[in-house]
Amino acid sequence: MSSYTDIELVNNEAIHNFEFVVEGYRAFVDYIKKGDKYYLVHTEVPQELEGKGVASALVEKVFQYIEGQGAKIVPLCVYVQGFLKRHPEWSRVVA
């Protein structure tokens, strides 16, 4: 995660994505926002970035953003569900 701390997370509200760019490639989490809940639907990392910890860094940044908004998540994405199992400290952001 440490190598991605300086990459800015963008909330691209127009297309309902949290995204960031690593090495010229866009990684993103699709979401649906209802009230103060973000339904995290799908996480996608380009093949060129697989195995580099990008998805984990992205999901952690998304959780930090959502927590900072005083909102909660509903983890529909299989990757996000797995991340929560590996990092139970983030259960605090689950609705």
Chimera marker file (.cmm) of the C-alpha trace (Angstrom):
<marker_set name="trace">
<marker id="1" x="0.000" y="0.000" z="0.000" r="1" g="1" b="0" radius="0.5"/>
<marker id="2" x="2.781" y="2.433" z="0.860" r="1" g="1" b="0" radius="0.5"/>
<marker id="3" x="3.840" y="2.902" z="-2.756" r="1" g="1" b="0" radius="0.5"/>
<marker id="4" x="0.346" y="4.212" z="-3.629" r="1" g="1" b="0" radius="0.5"/>
<marker id="5" x="-0.227" y="6.633" z="-0.754" r="1" g="1" b="0" radius="0.5"/>
<marker id="6" x="0.634" y="9.636" z="-2.917" r="1" g="1" b="0" radius="0.5"/>
<marker id="7" x="-1.893" y="8.748" z="-5.639" r="1" g="1" b="0" radius="0.5"/>
<marker id="8" x="-5.092" y="10.756" z="-5.344" r="1" g="1" b="0" radius="0.5"/>
<marker id="9" x="-8.415" y="8.958" z="-5.170" r="1" g="1" b="0" radius="0.5"/>
<marker id="10" x="-11.019" y="10.584" z="-7.419" r="1" g="1" b="0" radius="0.5"/>
<marker id="11" x="-14.748" y="10.277" z="-6.806" r="1" g="1" b="0" radius="0.5"/>
<marker id="12" x="-15.990" y="10.372" z="-10.391" r="1" g="1" b="0" radius="0.5"/>
<marker id="13" x="-19.632" y="10.960" z="-9.517" r="1" g="1" b="0" radius="0.5"/>
<marker id="14" x="-20.720" y="11.245" z="-13.160" r="1" g="1" b="0" radius="0.5"/>
<marker id="15" x="-20.008" y="7.543" z="-13.741" r="1" g="1" b="0" radius="0.5"/>
<marker id="16" x="-20.286" y="6.346" z="-10.108" r="1" g="1" b="0" radius="0.5"/>
<marker id="17" x="-16.634" y="5.315" z="-9.780" r="1" g="1" b="0" radius="0.5"/>
<marker id="18" x="-13.942" y="5.792" z="-7.205" r="1" g="1" b="0" radius="0.5"/>
<marker id="19" x="-10.786" y="5.716" z="-9.276" r="1" g="1" b="0" radius="0.5"/>
<marker id="20" x="-7.101" y="6.330" z="-9.429" r="1" g="1" b="0" radius="0.5"/>
<marker id="21" x="-4.406" y="6.018" z="-12.055" r="1" g="1" b="0" radius="0.5"/>
<marker id="22" x="-1.258" y="3.945" z="-11.557" r="1" g="1" b="0" radius="0.5"/>
<marker id="23" x="1.460" y="3.791" z="-14.215" r="1" g="1" b="0" radius="0.5"/>
<marker id="24" x="-0.989" y="5.282" z="-16.704" r="1" g="1" b="0" radius="0.5"/>
<marker id="25" x="-3.695" y="2.678" z="-16.031" r="1" g="1" b="0" radius="0.5"/>
<marker id="26" x="-7.072" y="3.393" z="-14.405" r="1" g="1" b="0" radius="0.5"/>
<marker id="27" x="-8.277" y="1.205" z="-11.529" r="1" g="1" b="0" radius="0.5"/>
<marker id="28" x="-11.757" y="1.744" z="-10.128" r="1" g="1" b="0" radius="0.5"/>
<marker id="29" x="-14.559" y="0.690" z="-7.814" r="1" g="1" b="0" radius="0.5"/>
<marker id="30" x="-18.115" y="0.972" z="-9.172" r="1" g="1" b="0" radius="0.5"/>
<marker id="31" x="-20.678" y="2.149" z="-6.646" r="1" g="1" b="0" radius="0.5"/>
<marker id="32" x="-24.311" y="3.065" z="-6.198" r="1" g="1" b="0" radius="0.5"/>
<marker id="33" x="-24.976" y="5.799" z="-3.643" r="1" g="1" b="0" radius="0.5"/>
<marker id="34" x="-28.255" y="5.798" z="-1.736" r="1" g="1" b="0" radius="0.5"/>
<marker id="35" x="-28.527" y="8.279" z="1.109" r="1" g="1" b="0" radius="0.5"/>
<marker id="36" x="-25.448" y="7.893" z="3.310" r="1" g="1" b="0" radius="0.5"/>
<marker id="37" x="-24.609" y="4.421" z="1.977" r="1" g="1" b="0" radius="0.5"/>
<marker id="38" x="-22.238" y="3.481" z="-0.823" r="1" g="1" b="0" radius="0.5"/>
<marker id="39" x="-23.058" y="0.108" z="-2.362" r="1" g="1" b="0" radius="0.5"/>
<marker id="40" x="-19.685" y="-1.099" z="-3.658" r="1" g="1" b="0" radius="0.5"/>
<marker id="41" x="-20.596" y="-3.186" z="-6.690" r="1" g="1" b="0" radius="0.5"/>
<marker id="42" x="-17.382" y="-4.021" z="-8.574" r="1" g="1" b="0" radius="0.5"/>
<marker id="43" x="-13.629" y="-3.511" z="-8.285" r="1" g="1" b="0" radius="0.5"/>
<marker id="44" x="-11.516" y="-3.507" z="-11.437" r="1" g="1" b="0" radius="0.5"/>
<marker id="45" x="-7.766" y="-3.318" z="-11.889" r="1" g="1" b="0" radius="0.5"/>
<marker id="46" x="-6.189" y="-3.534" z="-15.354" r="1" g="1" b="0" radius="0.5"/>
<marker id="47" x="-4.287" y="-6.730" z="-16.085" r="1" g="1" b="0" radius="0.5"/>
<marker id="48" x="-1.065" y="-4.712" z="-16.323" r="1" g="1" b="0" radius="0.5"/>
<marker id="49" x="-1.375" y="-3.819" z="-12.615" r="1" g="1" b="0" radius="0.5"/>
<marker id="50" x="-2.505" y="-7.183" z="-11.235" r="1" g="1" b="0" radius="0.5"/>
<marker id="51" x="-0.425" y="-8.567" z="-8.381" r="1" g="1" b="0" radius="0.5"/>
<marker id="52" x="0.965" y="-5.165" z="-7.389" r="1" g="1" b="0" radius="0.5"/>
<marker id="53" x="-1.364" y="-4.423" z="-4.477" r="1" g="1" b="0" radius="0.5"/>
<marker id="54" x="-3.341" y="-1.854" z="-6.446" r="1" g="1" b="0" radius="0.5"/>
<marker id="55" x="-6.808" y="-3.241" z="-5.646" r="1" g="1" b="0" radius="0.5"/>
<marker id="56" x="-6.020" y="-3.397" z="-1.930" r="1" g="1" b="0" radius="0.5"/>
<marker id="57" x="-4.683" y="0.167" z="-1.944" r="1" g="1" b="0" radius="0.5"/>
<marker id="58" x="-7.704" y="1.368" z="-3.904" r="1" g="1" b="0" radius="0.5"/>
<marker id="59" x="-10.230" y="-0.250" z="-1.581" r="1" g="1" b="0" radius="0.5"/>
<marker id="60" x="-8.465" y="1.139" z="1.486" r="1" g="1" b="0" radius="0.5"/>
<marker id="61" x="-8.523" y="4.644" z="-0.006" r="1" g="1" b="0" radius="0.5"/>
<marker id="62" x="-12.233" y="4.232" z="-0.796" r="1" g="1" b="0" radius="0.5"/>
<marker id="63" x="-12.926" y="3.197" z="2.809" r="1" g="1" b="0" radius="0.5"/>
<marker id="64" x="-10.966" y="6.201" z="4.099" r="1" g="1" b="0" radius="0.5"/>
<marker id="65" x="-12.919" y="8.528" z="1.822" r="1" g="1" b="0" radius="0.5"/>
<marker id="66" x="-16.300" y="7.076" z="2.793" r="1" g="1" b="0" radius="0.5"/>
<marker id="67" x="-15.446" y="7.148" z="6.489" r="1" g="1" b="0" radius="0.5"/>
<marker id="68" x="-14.380" y="10.778" z="6.118" r="1" g="1" b="0" radius="0.5"/>
<marker id="69" x="-17.811" y="11.553" z="4.640" r="1" g="1" b="0" radius="0.5"/>
<marker id="70" x="-19.518" y="10.004" z="7.668" r="1" g="1" b="0" radius="0.5"/>
<marker id="71" x="-21.064" y="7.417" z="5.341" r="1" g="1" b="0" radius="0.5"/>
<marker id="72" x="-21.159" y="3.620" z="5.338" r="1" g="1" b="0" radius="0.5"/>
<marker id="73" x="-20.557" y="0.876" z="2.793" r="1" g="1" b="0" radius="0.5"/>
<marker id="74" x="-22.574" y="-2.086" z="1.628" r="1" g="1" b="0" radius="0.5"/>
<marker id="75" x="-20.002" y="-4.544" z="0.234" r="1" g="1" b="0" radius="0.5"/>
<marker id="76" x="-21.587" y="-6.258" z="-2.777" r="1" g="1" b="0" radius="0.5"/>
<marker id="77" x="-18.275" y="-6.754" z="-4.604" r="1" g="1" b="0" radius="0.5"/>
<marker id="78" x="-16.561" y="-10.104" z="-3.934" r="1" g="1" b="0" radius="0.5"/>
<marker id="79" x="-13.133" y="-8.426" z="-3.755" r="1" g="1" b="0" radius="0.5"/>
<marker id="80" x="-14.350" y="-5.884" z="-1.183" r="1" g="1" b="0" radius="0.5"/>
<marker id="81" x="-15.914" y="-8.689" z="0.863" r="1" g="1" b="0" radius="0.5"/>
<marker id="82" x="-12.579" y="-10.544" z="0.843" r="1" g="1" b="0" radius="0.5"/>
<marker id="83" x="-10.705" y="-7.366" z="1.800" r="1" g="1" b="0" radius="0.5"/>
<marker id="84" x="-12.986" y="-6.941" z="4.809" r="1" g="1" b="0" radius="0.5"/>
<marker id="85" x="-12.261" y="-10.505" z="5.924" r="1" g="1" b="0" radius="0.5"/>
<marker id="86" x="-8.512" y="-9.821" z="5.718" r="1" g="1" b="0" radius="0.5"/>
<marker id="87" x="-8.854" y="-6.393" z="7.389" r="1" g="1" b="0" radius="0.5"/>
<marker id="88" x="-11.595" y="-6.681" z="10.043" r="1" g="1" b="0" radius="0.5"/>
<marker id="89" x="-10.618" y="-3.278" z="11.463" r="1" g="1" b="0" radius="0.5"/>
<marker id="90" x="-12.545" y="-1.743" z="8.531" r="1" g="1" b="0" radius="0.5"/>
<marker id="91" x="-15.803" y="-3.396" z="9.628" r="1" g="1" b="0" radius="0.5"/>
<marker id="92" x="-16.519" y="-0.039" z="11.282" r="1" g="1" b="0" radius="0.5"/>
<marker id="93" x="-17.510" y="1.378" z="7.871" r="1" g="1" b="0" radius="0.5"/>
<marker id="94" x="-19.958" y="-1.410" z="7.032" r="1" g="1" b="0" radius="0.5"/>
<marker id="95" x="-23.645" y="-0.477" z="7.212" r="1" g="1" b="0" radius="0.5"/>
<link id1="1" id2="2" r="1" g="1" b="0" radius="0.2"/>
<link id1="2" id2="3" r="1" g="1" b="0" radius="0.2"/>
<link id1="3" id2="4" r="1" g="1" b="0" radius="0.2"/>
<link id1="4" id2="5" r="1" g="1" b="0" radius="0.2"/>
<link id1="5" id2="6" r="1" g="1" b="0" radius="0.2"/>
<link id1="6" id2="7" r="1" g="1" b="0" radius="0.2"/>
<link id1="7" id2="8" r="1" g="1" b="0" radius="0.2"/>
<link id1="8" id2="9" r="1" g="1" b="0" radius="0.2"/>
<link id1="9" id2="10" r="1" g="1" b="0" radius="0.2"/>
<link id1="10" id2="11" r="1" g="1" b="0" radius="0.2"/>
<link id1="11" id2="12" r="1" g="1" b="0" radius="0.2"/>
<link id1="12" id2="13" r="1" g="1" b="0" radius="0.2"/>
<link id1="13" id2="14" r="1" g="1" b="0" radius="0.2"/>
<link id1="14" id2="15" r="1" g="1" b="0" radius="0.2"/>
<link id1="15" id2="16" r="1" g="1" b="0" radius="0.2"/>
<link id1="16" id2="17" r="1" g="1" b="0" radius="0.2"/>
<link id1="17" id2="18" r="1" g="1" b="0" radius="0.2"/>
<link id1="18" id2="19" r="1" g="1" b="0" radius="0.2"/>
<link id1="19" id2="20" r="1" g="1" b="0" radius="0.2"/>
<link id1="20" id2="21" r="1" g="1" b="0" radius="0.2"/>
<link id1="21" id2="22" r="1" g="1" b="0" radius="0.2"/>
<link id1="22" id2="23" r="1" g="1" b="0" radius="0.2"/>
<link id1="23" id2="24" r="1" g="1" b="0" radius="0.2"/>
<link id1="24" id2="25" r="1" g="1" b="0" radius="0.2"/>
<link id1="25" id2="26" r="1" g="1" b="0" radius="0.2"/>
<link id1="26" id2="27" r="1" g="1" b="0" radius="0.2"/>
<link id1="27" id2="28" r="1" g="1" b="0" radius="0.2"/>
<link id1="28" id2="29" r="1" g="1" b="0" radius="0.2"/>
<link id1="29" id2="30" r="1" g="1" b="0" radius="0.2"/>
<link id1="30" id2="31" r="1" g="1" b="0" radius="0.2"/>
<link id1="31" id2="32" r="1" g="1" b="0" radius="0.2"/>
<link id1="32" id2="33" r="1" g="1" b="0" radius="0.2"/>
<link id1="33" id2="34" r="1" g="1" b="0" radius="0.2"/>
<link id1="34" id2="35" r="1" g="1" b="0" radius="0.2"/>
<link id1="35" id2="36" r="1" g="1" b="0" radius="0.2"/>
<link id1="36" id2="37" r="1" g="1" b="0" radius="0.2"/>
<link id1="37" id2="38" r="1" g="1" b="0" radius="0.2"/>
<link id1="38" id2="39" r="1" g="1" b="0" radius="0.2"/>
<link id1="39" id2="40" r="1" g="1" b="0" radius="0.2"/>
<link id1="40" id2="41" r="1" g="1" b="0" radius="0.2"/>
<link id1="41" id2="42" r="1" g="1" b="0" radius="0.2"/>
<link id1="42" id2="43" r="1" g="1" b="0" radius="0.2"/>
<link id1="43" id2="44" r="1" g="1" b="0" radius="0.2"/>
<link id1="44" id2="45" r="1" g="1" b="0" radius="0.2"/>
<link id1="45" id2="46" r="1" g="1" b="0" radius="0.2"/>
<link id1="46" id2="47" r="1" g="1" b="0" radius="0.2"/>
<link id1="47" id2="48" r="1" g="1" b="0" radius="0.2"/>
<link id1="48" id2="49" r="1" g="1" b="0" radius="0.2"/>
<link id1="49" id2="50" r="1" g="1" b="0" radius="0.2"/>
<link id1="50" id2="51" r="1" g="1" b="0" radius="0.2"/>
<link id1="51" id2="52" r="1" g="1" b="0" radius="0.2"/>
<link id1="52" id2="53" r="1" g="1" b="0" radius="0.2"/>
<link id1="53" id2="54" r="1" g="1" b="0" radius="0.2"/>
<link id1="54" id2="55" r="1" g="1" b="0" radius="0.2"/>
<link id1="55" id2="56" r="1" g="1" b="0" radius="0.2"/>
<link id1="56" id2="57" r="1" g="1" b="0" radius="0.2"/>
<link id1="57" id2="58" r="1" g="1" b="0" radius="0.2"/>
<link id1="58" id2="59" r="1" g="1" b="0" radius="0.2"/>
<link id1="59" id2="60" r="1" g="1" b="0" radius="0.2"/>
<link id1="60" id2="61" r="1" g="1" b="0" radius="0.2"/>
<link id1="61" id2="62" r="1" g="1" b="0" radius="0.2"/>
<link id1="62" id2="63" r="1" g="1" b="0" radius="0.2"/>
<link id1="63" id2="64" r="1" g="1" b="0" radius="0.2"/>
<link id1="64" id2="65" r="1" g="1" b="0" radius="0.2"/>
<link id1="65" id2="66" r="1" g="1" b="0" radius="0.2"/>
<link id1="66" id2="67" r="1" g="1" b="0" radius="0.2"/>
<link id1="67" id2="68" r="1" g="1" b="0" radius="0.2"/>
<link id1="68" id2="69" r="1" g="1" b="0" radius="0.2"/>
<link id1="69" id2="70" r="1" g="1" b="0" radius="0.2"/>
<link id1="70" id2="71" r="1" g="1" b="0" radius="0.2"/>
<link id1="71" id2="72" r="1" g="1" b="0" radius="0.2"/>
<link id1="72" id2="73" r="1" g="1" b="0" radius="0.2"/>
<link id1="73" id2="74" r="1" g="1" b="0" radius="0.2"/>
<link id1="74" id2="75" r="1" g="1" b="0" radius="0.2"/>
<link id1="75" id2="76" r="1" g="1" b="0" radius="0.2"/>
<link id1="76" id2="77" r="1" g="1" b="0" radius="0.2"/>
<link id1="77" id2="78" r="1" g="1" b="0" radius="0.2"/>
<link id1="78" id2="79" r="1" g="1" b="0" radius="0.2"/>
<link id1="79" id2="80" r="1" g="1" b="0" radius="0.2"/>
<link id1="80" id2="81" r="1" g="1" b="0" radius="0.2"/>
<link id1="81" id2="82" r="1" g="1" b="0" radius="0.2"/>
<link id1="82" id2="83" r="1" g="1" b="0" radius="0.2"/>
<link id1="83" id2="84" r="1" g="1" b="0" radius="0.2"/>
<link id1="84" id2="85" r="1" g="1" b="0" radius="0.2"/>
<link id1="85" id2="86" r="1" g="1" b="0" radius="0.2"/>
<link id1="86" id2="87" r="1" g="1" b="0" radius="0.2"/>
<link id1="87" id2="88" r="1" g="1" b="0" radius="0.2"/>
<link id1="88" id2="89" r="1" g="1" b="0" radius="0.2"/>
<link id1="89" id2="90" r="1" g="1" b="0" radius="0.2"/>
<link id1="90" id2="91" r="1" g="1" b="0" radius="0.2"/>
<link id1="91" id2="92" r="1" g="1" b="0" radius="0.2"/>
<link id1="92" id2="93" r="1" g="1" b="0" radius="0.2"/>
<link id1="93" id2="94" r="1" g="1" b="0" radius="0.2"/>
<link id1="94" id2="95" r="1" g="1" b="0" radius="0.2"/>
</marker_set>
